[in-house]
Amino acid sequence: MGPLIRILICMALLGALASPAAAAAEPEEREGFAGAFHLKASNGYSILAFLSERRSDGQGFVNLFVVGGEGGAIYSTRAKVTAEEVRADLGRLGEIDLDFVPSGMRKAERSACDPQPVKFDAGHYQGTIEFRGEEGYTRASATRVPLVIGPLLSIACGGGGGGGETLGSNLPGARLRVFARGQARRLSLQVNANRPGARMSFEATTQERRDGVDIFRAVEGVAPGSAFDYDPLLSTATLDPPAPFSGSARFHRKAPAANRWTGNLAIDFPGRSNVPLAGSKVRAGLVHAHLNP
């Protein structure tokens, strides 16, 4: 799991536990952790399900974190969630229809960063789990999965020190940011190279809502230095990276805003391929920067 995917999962978990709606609710109505389970999916992906409940009426959320290789997606939808059952209609994506079966025993799990164990009532979920990723990128099914909390505890540890950026006009490196905002979808791409000809790192995300399901997708990785070419004054830049990208795009600082970022660059996300990264509704910015390890 790369740092971008880990950050997205942490953000989603924080959103589930501390959303504005939850914060404004009465204590007995606030959403809280109800359980989690993990299962393998096809094509090298795995799924971590995080369940939260609103204790006043048994409603809540199911959040599915689908991660594999250098990319992943998060699916979040309202569902019936209690300590005894989970019922979620994912539409074309599938369904979750589970009952919790307690074992009558207590279990302890530890996170990767804290030796102190967390104890909870052990058991398993039994019923139906069906997930069908869009465009066939992954599938998963199960009739029985154990309750787990260890993966969630380890996610809370974070990614350790380091990271971040340094900005300054005297730096040889560059950072290109591409973004689009609309009512139906949000899109962002960031690429960095710490000097001309150095390998390029990238991270891209998109957010949308389909059939009542909120979907976040992310891809990250590195590409050869030839994929991101820019002049020392950052007046122009060309982005021509390999898969999961296709096409190319060019940045022209002195061009009108609508023509500053042009081309046919696109990217494949898990479950959504050939997403345009250039066009009339897409904007870009280019600055000197150094990406810290």
PyMOL commands that set and color helices and strands:
alter all, ss='L'
color gray80, all
select helices_A, chain A and resi 3-17+20-24+27-29+91-93+134-136+150-155+225-227+257-259
alter helices_A, ss='H'
color red, helices_A
select strands_A, chain A and resi 31-40+46-54+59-68+71-81+85-89+94-109+118-132+139-146+165-167+174-181+185-193+200-210+213-223+228-230+236-239+245-246+249-252+261-263+266-269+272-276+283-291
alter strands_A, ss='S'
color yellow, strands_A
deselect
rebuild
show_as cartoon
